[in-house]
Amino acid sequence: MLLICGSGASSGFMAANMRKYVKKAGYDYKIQARSESELGDYVDDIDALMVGPHLKAEFEALAARVPEKVKVILMHPDYYAILDGKGAVEHLRQELEA
């Protein structure tokens, strides 16, 4: 799973919190954070792409840059704003099961 934001800074903090929750919950997810400009380097190695809510205007263009097999998810501002790793992981799980 790859998490992206504009520069990679806020997504780095969010990814760290998500990794903590994943470990605690016993889920088998590998979570990485990168900047939007690095997306092309990782598209072949991911199953899901979570996009920071501040990139909502670019969401469709970002989704078009990844293979069809990749689930592309726009993160919700409510958990993203407070870097709630549990909220993000649970949103990811819901989307992957849908």
TORGU-66011 format. One record per residue (C-alpha): residue number from 0; residue in three letters; x, y, z. Coordinates in pm, whole numbers. Each point is the difference from the previous one (the first is absolute). Example, Ala and Ser with C-alpha at 12.3 -4.5 7.8 and 13.67 -1.06 7.14 Angstrom:
2
   k   r      u      v      w
   0 ALA   1230   -450    780
   1 SER    137    344    -66
//
This chain:
98
   k   r      u      v      w
   0 MET      0      0      0
   1 LEU    131    342    -90
   2 LEU   -111    325    156
   3 ILE     73    325   -184
   4 CYS    -29    369     67
   5 GLY    151    305   -165
   6 SER    352     -9    141
   7 GLY     -5   -325    197
   8 ALA     36    161    343
   9 SER   -352    -31    140
  10 SER    -44   -340   -160
  11 GLY    317   -114    177
  12 PHE   -150     80    339
  13 MET   -331   -160    -95
  14 ALA    172   -313   -132
  15 ALA    198    -34    325
  16 ASN   -324     14    200
  17 MET   -163   -248   -235
  18 ARG    295   -240     38
  19 LYS    -31     21    380
  20 TYR   -369    -89    -18
  21 VAL     56   -278   -255
  22 LYS    260   -160    226
  23 LYS   -223     30    307
  24 ALA   -303   -140   -185
  25 GLY    199   -282   -161
  26 TYR    -82     94   -359
  27 ASP    237    -96   -279
  28 TYR     36    332   -182
  29 LYS    319    162   -123
  30 ILE    -53    376      7
  31 GLN    230    247   -173
  32 ALA    -25    376    -40
  33 ARG    132    199   -292
  34 SER    -53    331   -171
  35 GLU   -235     26   -296
  36 SER    299     47   -231
  37 GLU    134   -346     94
  38 LEU   -320   -189    -83
  39 GLY    134   -136   -329
  40 ASP    287   -173    180
  41 TYR   -238   -213    209
  42 VAL   -314    -70   -207
  43 ASP    104   -353    -96
  44 ASP     61   -104    362
  45 ILE   -325    103    170
  46 ASP   -353   -133     44
  47 ALA   -148    323    136
  48 LEU     71    369    -26
  49 MET   -129    239    266
  50 VAL     -2    365   -103
  51 GLY     11    287    248
  52 PRO   -325    200      7
  53 HIS    182    318   -101
  54 LEU     65   -165   -340
  55 LYS   -373    -44    -68
  56 ALA     19    219   -313
  57 GLU    272   -228   -142
  58 PHE   -167   -327    109
  59 GLU   -126   -110   -344
  60 ALA    332     80   -166
  61 LEU    188   -195    267
  62 ALA   -236   -296    -34
  63 ALA     65     -3   -374
  64 ARG    374    -43     66
  65 VAL    -32   -337    174
  66 PRO    -89   -344   -137
  67 GLU   -367   -102     14
  68 LYS     74   -263    265
  69 VAL     97    272    250
  70 LYS   -279    119    230
  71 VAL     20    383     15
  72 ILE   -146    159    313
  73 LEU    -46    364     91
  74 MET     74     38    370
  75 HIS   -256    175    218
  76 PRO     98    337    148
  77 ASP   -137    -92    344
  78 TYR    262   -266     76
  79 TYR    271    146   -222
  80 ALA     -2    338    177
  81 ILE     79   -165    334
  82 LEU    228   -269   -148
  83 ASP   -228   -275    133
  84 GLY    168   -318   -119
  85 LYS   -282   -221    125
  86 GLY   -260    200   -193
  87 ALA    207    -17   -317
  88 VAL     62   -376     27
  89 GLU   -365    -72     70
  90 HIS    -99    211   -302
  91 LEU    253   -194   -209
  92 ARG   -143   -332    123
  93 GLN   -354    107    -86
  94 GLU    103    104   -350
  95 LEU    196   -319    -65
  96 GLU   -293   -215    111
  97 ALA   -254    193   -213
//
